[in-house]
Amino acid sequence: MKTSILRPQRRSTPRRGASTVEMALVAPLLFLVVFGIFEIAIGYMAHHLIQDAARQGCRVGICSGGSNATVRSRIDMLLQAEHITGSTTKILVNNVESDVSVAKHGDQITVQVSVPAAKVSLFPVSGSLKGQFTALCTMRHD
C-alpha cells in the first residue's frame, strides 16, 4: 500500500492582498453590528436602572415622614451613581401632583422617572437611541 502526503495545491494566479481588501469591506459592517449591540445593551441597562430608581424613590415616599425632597434626592443619588443625568421626576398622590408628606394611610403614591435616551447613549451624536426612558412605580402609603 502506498501512502502519500496531501499537499495544498498552489493557485495559478497570485491573490496577494485579497484578504486585506475583503477585511476592509467587511470590517465596517462588523463594527456597526458590534457597536449596535453595545448601544442596545446600554439602553436596556439604563432602563433597568431607571426602573429601580423609581421603585426605590417610591419606597421612600410611602414611608411615614417622607417628602418629595427625600424621594427626589434618593432617585438622584441612585442615578448619579450610575452616571445618568438629566432625569425628571414626577410624584403623584392619588393621581394628583402633591407632596407625599400630606398622604394618608392607604393613599396611592406614584413616582415617574424620565430620562432622555441621548443622555444614556454610548454614542449620543449618532442618535441611535431616540425618545425617553420612562419608569413608573405605584405603591400604597403606610
Helices and strands as residue ranges (DSSP letters): H 18-62, H 68-81, E 88-93, E 96-97, G 100-102, E 108-116, G 117-119, E 132-140
